[in-house]
Amino acid sequence: MGRAIAKPIKHNMTYHLKMTNYRRYRLDGGTYFFTVNLAERQRSLLTERIDSLRDAFRVVKNAHPFVIDAVVVLPEHLHTIWTLPQGDMDKM
């Protein structure tokens, strides 16, 4: 499993984030752990806007069948473990 790190790119006096490619072992129906951080680590949007985060998870789960095995939500980052369905190696 790899780690993706957002790298800020300055463009027209604003910063845009460019994600690196995830590097991971592709396994049919595999289970993956990952961490997501806010770009602005001093913010606490994930807990302040927990209803929006729940809605986002719901939208993604409706579009892509996978199992959320565990989630830990902290103010500026979250950890989660997801399992892809059998026959799915690369829809996430």
LINJO-V301150 format. One record per backbone hydrogen bond with DSSP energy under -1.0 kcal/mol. NH is the residue of the N-H (numbers start at 0). CO is the residue of the C=O. E is the energy in kcal/mol with one decimal. If there is no record, write none. Layout:
# LINJO-V301150
[[NH/CO/E] [NH/CO/E]]
This chain:
# LINJO-V301150
[[1/22/-1.9] [6/17/-2.2] [8/15/-3.2] [10/13/-3.2] [13/10/-1.6] [15/8/-2.7] [17/6/-1.8] [28/87/-1.4] [29/26/-2.5] [31/81/-3.2] [33/79/-2.3] [35/77/-2.4] [37/75/-2.7] [40/38/-1.0] [42/39/-2.2] [45/74/-1.5] [47/43/-2.2] [48/44/-2.8] [52/48/-2.0] [53/49/-2.6] [54/50/-2.2] [55/51/-2.3] [56/52/-2.4] [57/53/-2.4] [58/54/-2.5] [59/55/-2.3] [60/56/-2.8] [61/57/-2.0] [62/58/-1.4] [63/59/-2.3] [66/82/-2.6] [68/80/-2.3] [69/80/-1.4] [71/78/-2.9] [73/76/-2.6] [77/35/-2.3] [78/71/-2.4] [79/33/-2.2] [80/69/-2.5] [81/31/-2.6] [82/66/-2.4] [83/29/-2.9] [87/84/-1.9]]
